[in-house]
Amino acid sequence: MASDPGGQVLEEGTGRIFDIYVVVPIDGKLRIAKGGVFSHYEFSRPIADRLTDEAWRAMLNENKQPEMAEWMGEFIAK
């Protein structure tokens, strides 16, 4: 969390777990392994309206979270 003189706060939160597939060498052969990785969000809000953990979870449950950063689209498949 960081704030600025303009009254904004930078919020940061984790969201849903995404599947991740990676190629790994096992016994001299390439295999596909599957795991999980958290989604990540950073966004500004008025400092007077800072989010609690409960409010953030409610946003996720209602599918009202902000868009993830554009650069994440380089490695997240939809």
C-alpha positions, 0 to 999 in steps of 0.5 A: 500500500502506498499513498500520494499527496493527491489523496489516492492509495495504491491497493494491491491484492491477490485473486483467483488461482490460475492453472499453470503448465510448465515443461520440466525435464524428468529423467532425461525426458520433457514432461508437462507439470501443472500447478497453480499461480495467484492472479495479481491486481494493483489499482488506485482508490481514494485514500478515504475508501481503502479496502479491507480484506473482507471488501476485497473478497466481496469484490472478487466474489461479485466479479467486480475486481479491476482488470489485471495489468495489461502487461500480464496479457503477455503470459496469461492465456484466456 
